[in-house]
Amino acid sequence: MMFFKSVVVSTFAILATTAAPTTSTSQCNTGAAQCCNSVGAANSLPGAAAIIGLLGIILQDPSVVVGLSCVNLVGSTCTQQPVCCTNNNFNGLINIGCTPISL
C-alpha cells in the first residue's frame, strides 16, 4: 500500500512540473492572449489587405491594428508579438483590433 501511495504522489509531482503554464490574461479583457507572426495597421501591414479582401472583411477603420498568423499564447514565450485582439473569428489567419502586450 505504501508503494502505491508513493507512485501516485510521484506521478502527480511529475505532471505538475511538466504542465505548460498558461499566460495570465489579466492584460486581455477580450479573451486569450495571442502570439502573432506580424502585427501592424491593416492598411500598411504586408499581406493584410489581401487576406481582408479574400475573407470579405469590411473594416470601419482601415488603420486598425491587426495580427497575422496568430495562435493562442501558451506559457510566457512568444518569439514574435504578444497581443490581445477583439476579433479572433478567423482561426488565427487574421485577428482584428489588436493591442500589443508585454509578458
Helices and strands as residue ranges (DSSP letters): H 2-18, E 34-41, H 48-55, E 65-72, E 81-87, E 94-100
